[in-house]
Amino acid sequence: MLGFKSKLSNPKSSVVFHLYTHILNYLLPEEYDEQLEFNALEHLENPDLHVGAVPVIKLYNKIIEMLNALECPQKYSFNFADLLKPDPRRTEFFLGALLSFCIHWNEMMNSTSPIIEEINTLEDERAKIEEDRIMQLTLAIDECKEARGREMPYVQEVDAHVKELRQNIANLNNKQMSLRTDLKKLKEKTVEMDDKISDAEYRLIQSVQENANLHSKIVQSPDKVQRALEEKKLAREKARNAERLVMHNFHKKTALVEVYAKVYKKMSNHYKKVQAYSAKSIEKGHKALKAKLDEEEVMDKSLEVNFVERQSYSKFLCKHAMLVFHFQMVFANYLSLRHDFYHVVVVAVAIAVAVVSCDIEIRRRHVEAEYSKVDAVNSRITLAKESATKKVDQLDSKCEEIEKEFHKYANSIAHAIETRQKCDH
C-alpha cells in the first residue's frame, strides 16, 4: 500500500497507463481493445510507425467517454498530458472517480443479484407450471381423440343406416308418385268408360225405338222387315259383345285401382314410420351435439380461469420487471457511450482519409508536373535530334560538294601539271 502511494505521489506514464488499462478492462471487458481493425489499418501508410500511438489514443478516448458518462465534476479536464506526463493530484482525482464508480457498480450488482435470482426462480416456476398445464391439456386432448376414435364406428354405422333410410324414402316417394300417375290414368279411363256406357245406353234406347218402329212396319213388308231385323240382331249382338268386353275391362281396372289404393295405404304407413324413426335418430344426434357443446363451454370456462391466473401472474412479473428497468438504463448509457466512441472513431478515420486523399492529390499533381517536365525534356531532345540530323544532312551535303570541288580542283591541277610537263618536253 505504501509502495502504491509512493507510485501515485510520483506517477510514471507506464504505471498510469497500466492502471487505466486494467480499470477499463474491468468495466468494459468486451468493448475495450487496444488493437486497430484491418479497415482502420488500411488508411495508414505505414502502420508499424503507429504501434505505440494507437493504444494510447484509444485509451485516451475511452477514458474521456467514461468520465463524461460518469458526469465527473469539471474540476480538471483529462488530456494527453495525464497519460504522458501525469500529475499526482490530477491522476489521483481521475483514478478516484473511476475506482469509486467501480465500487458503486459492485454494490449495485450485489444488491440486485437476489432480485435477479428470484426472477429467475419465478421464471423457472412459471415454465414448470406452463409445462404441467400443457401436459394436462394434451392428455385431455388425447382422451377426447381416443373417445372420438371409439365412437367413430358407431357414428359411421348410424350414418350408413341414415343414408340407407334416406335412399329408401326417396325410392318410396318415387313409387308413390308413379302410383299417383297410374291412379290418375285409371280415373281418366273410368271416365272414358262411363262415357262409352252412356253412349251404349243411348244407342240401346235408340235401338228399342227402332225395334218398335220395325214391329209396326212388319205388317207392311215382312221380307224387308225380316232382313232389317236380322241385321239389327247382328248389330245388337255385336253391341252386346262390345258392352260385355267393356264391362269386363272396367271390372279389371277397378280391381287394379283397389289394389293400388291398398298398396298406397301401406306405403304411406311405412313412410310415416320411417319419418318417425329418422326424427328420433336426429333428436338423439341433436342431444349428443348439445352435450358436446356443454363440455366445450366447460372447457372454455376453465381456460378463462387459467387466463385470469396467468394475467395476475404477468402483473406480478411486471412489478419485478420495474426493478430491473433501472439497471437497464445504466446499460443504455453504456450503449450511448459506445455509439459516441464509434462516432469519434468514424470522424477520426474520415479525417485520416481526407488527409491521405489530400496527400495523394498533392503527389498526383507533383507526378503530373514531373511528367510534364519529362515531356518537355523529351520534346527538347526530339527537337535537338531533328536539328542535329538536319545539320548532319547539311554537313554531309557540304562535304559532298567540297569533295566534288576538291576532285575538280585536283583534276584541274593534274591536268595543268600534265600540260606543263608536256610543254616542258
URTA-V835418 format. One record per backbone hydrogen bond with DSSP energy under -0.5 kcal/mol. CO is the residue of the C=O (numbers start at 1). NH is the residue of the N-H. If there is no record, write none. Layout:
co=CO nh=NH
co=CO nh=NH
This chain:
co=1 nh=5
co=2 nh=6
co=3 nh=7
co=4 nh=8
co=5 nh=9
co=6 nh=10
co=8 nh=11
co=12 nh=16
co=13 nh=17
co=14 nh=18
co=15 nh=19
co=16 nh=20
co=17 nh=21
co=18 nh=22
co=19 nh=23
co=20 nh=24
co=21 nh=25
co=22 nh=26
co=23 nh=27
co=24 nh=28
co=28 nh=32
co=37 nh=41
co=38 nh=42
co=40 nh=43
co=41 nh=44
co=46 nh=49
co=47 nh=50
co=48 nh=51
co=50 nh=54
co=51 nh=55
co=52 nh=56
co=53 nh=57
co=54 nh=58
co=55 nh=59
co=56 nh=60
co=57 nh=61
co=58 nh=62
co=59 nh=63
co=60 nh=64
co=61 nh=65
co=62 nh=66
co=63 nh=67
co=64 nh=68
co=65 nh=69
co=66 nh=70
co=67 nh=72
co=68 nh=71
co=73 nh=75
co=73 nh=76
co=76 nh=78
co=79 nh=82
co=80 nh=83
co=80 nh=84
co=81 nh=85
co=87 nh=91
co=88 nh=92
co=89 nh=93
co=90 nh=94
co=91 nh=95
co=92 nh=96
co=93 nh=97
co=94 nh=98
co=95 nh=99
co=96 nh=100
co=97 nh=101
co=98 nh=102
co=99 nh=103
co=100 nh=104
co=101 nh=105
co=102 nh=106
co=103 nh=107
co=104 nh=108
co=105 nh=109
co=106 nh=110
co=107 nh=111
co=108 nh=112
co=109 nh=113
co=110 nh=114
co=112 nh=116
co=113 nh=117
co=114 nh=118
co=115 nh=119
co=116 nh=120
co=117 nh=121
co=118 nh=122
co=119 nh=123
co=120 nh=124
co=121 nh=125
co=122 nh=126
co=123 nh=127
co=124 nh=128
co=125 nh=129
co=126 nh=130
co=127 nh=131
co=128 nh=132
co=129 nh=133
co=130 nh=134
co=131 nh=135
co=132 nh=136
co=133 nh=137
co=134 nh=138
co=135 nh=139
co=136 nh=140
co=137 nh=141
co=138 nh=142
co=139 nh=143
co=140 nh=144
co=141 nh=145
co=142 nh=146
co=143 nh=147
co=144 nh=148
co=145 nh=149
co=146 nh=150
co=147 nh=151
co=148 nh=152
co=149 nh=153
co=151 nh=155
co=152 nh=156
co=153 nh=157
co=154 nh=158
co=155 nh=159
co=156 nh=160
co=157 nh=161
co=158 nh=162
co=159 nh=163
co=160 nh=164
co=161 nh=165
co=162 nh=166
co=163 nh=167
co=164 nh=168
co=165 nh=169
co=166 nh=170
co=167 nh=171
co=168 nh=172
co=169 nh=173
co=170 nh=174
co=171 nh=175
co=172 nh=176
co=173 nh=177
co=174 nh=178
co=175 nh=179
co=176 nh=180
co=177 nh=181
co=178 nh=182
co=179 nh=183
co=180 nh=184
co=181 nh=185
co=182 nh=186
co=183 nh=187
co=184 nh=188
co=185 nh=189
co=186 nh=190
co=187 nh=191
co=188 nh=192
co=189 nh=193
co=190 nh=194
co=191 nh=195
co=192 nh=196
co=193 nh=197
co=194 nh=198
co=195 nh=199
co=196 nh=200
co=197 nh=201
co=198 nh=202
co=199 nh=203
co=200 nh=204
co=201 nh=205
co=202 nh=206
co=203 nh=207
co=204 nh=208
co=205 nh=209
co=206 nh=210
co=207 nh=211
co=208 nh=212
co=209 nh=213
co=210 nh=214
co=211 nh=215
co=212 nh=216
co=213 nh=217
co=214 nh=218
co=215 nh=219
co=217 nh=221
co=221 nh=225
co=222 nh=226
co=223 nh=227
co=224 nh=228
co=225 nh=229
co=226 nh=230
co=227 nh=231
co=228 nh=232
co=229 nh=233
co=230 nh=234
co=231 nh=235
co=232 nh=236
co=233 nh=237
co=234 nh=238
co=235 nh=239
co=236 nh=240
co=237 nh=241
co=238 nh=242
co=239 nh=243
co=240 nh=244
co=241 nh=245
co=242 nh=246
co=243 nh=247
co=244 nh=248
co=245 nh=249
co=246 nh=250
co=247 nh=251
co=248 nh=252
co=249 nh=253
co=250 nh=254
co=251 nh=255
co=252 nh=256
co=253 nh=257
co=254 nh=258
co=255 nh=259
co=256 nh=260
co=257 nh=261
co=258 nh=262
co=259 nh=263
co=260 nh=264
co=261 nh=265
co=262 nh=266
co=263 nh=267
co=264 nh=268
co=265 nh=269
co=266 nh=270
co=267 nh=271
co=268 nh=272
co=269 nh=273
co=270 nh=274
co=271 nh=275
co=272 nh=276
co=273 nh=277
co=274 nh=278
co=275 nh=279
co=276 nh=280
co=277 nh=281
co=278 nh=282
co=279 nh=283
co=280 nh=284
co=281 nh=285
co=282 nh=286
co=283 nh=287
co=284 nh=288
co=285 nh=289
co=286 nh=290
co=287 nh=291
co=288 nh=292
co=289 nh=293
co=290 nh=294
co=291 nh=295
co=292 nh=296
co=293 nh=297
co=294 nh=298
co=295 nh=299
co=296 nh=300
co=297 nh=301
co=298 nh=302
co=299 nh=303
co=300 nh=304
co=301 nh=305
co=302 nh=306
co=303 nh=307
co=304 nh=308
co=305 nh=309
co=306 nh=310
co=307 nh=311
co=308 nh=312
co=309 nh=313
co=310 nh=314
co=311 nh=315
co=312 nh=316
co=313 nh=317
co=314 nh=318
co=315 nh=319
co=316 nh=320
co=317 nh=321
co=318 nh=322
co=319 nh=323
co=320 nh=323
co=320 nh=324
co=321 nh=325
co=322 nh=326
co=323 nh=327
co=324 nh=328
co=325 nh=329
co=326 nh=330
co=327 nh=331
co=328 nh=332
co=329 nh=333
co=330 nh=334
co=331 nh=335
co=332 nh=336
co=333 nh=337
co=334 nh=338
co=335 nh=339
co=336 nh=340
co=337 nh=341
co=338 nh=342
co=339 nh=343
co=340 nh=344
co=341 nh=345
co=342 nh=346
co=343 nh=347
co=344 nh=348
co=345 nh=349
co=346 nh=350
co=347 nh=351
co=348 nh=352
co=349 nh=353
co=350 nh=354
co=351 nh=355
co=352 nh=356
co=353 nh=357
co=354 nh=358
co=355 nh=359
co=356 nh=360
co=357 nh=361
co=358 nh=362
co=359 nh=363
co=360 nh=364
co=361 nh=365
co=362 nh=366
co=363 nh=367
co=364 nh=368
co=365 nh=369
co=366 nh=370
co=367 nh=371
co=368 nh=372
co=369 nh=373
co=370 nh=374
co=371 nh=375
co=372 nh=376
co=373 nh=377
co=374 nh=378
co=375 nh=379
co=376 nh=380
co=377 nh=381
co=378 nh=382
co=379 nh=383
co=380 nh=384
co=381 nh=385
co=382 nh=386
co=383 nh=387
co=384 nh=388
co=385 nh=389
co=386 nh=390
co=387 nh=391
co=388 nh=392
co=389 nh=393
co=390 nh=394
co=391 nh=395
co=392 nh=396
co=393 nh=397
co=394 nh=398
co=395 nh=399
co=396 nh=400
co=397 nh=401
co=398 nh=402
co=399 nh=403
co=400 nh=404
co=401 nh=405
co=402 nh=406
co=403 nh=407
co=404 nh=408
co=405 nh=409
co=406 nh=410
co=407 nh=411
co=408 nh=412
co=409 nh=413
co=410 nh=414
co=411 nh=415
co=412 nh=416
co=413 nh=417
co=414 nh=418
co=415 nh=419
co=416 nh=420
co=417 nh=421
co=418 nh=422
co=419 nh=423
co=420 nh=424
co=421 nh=425
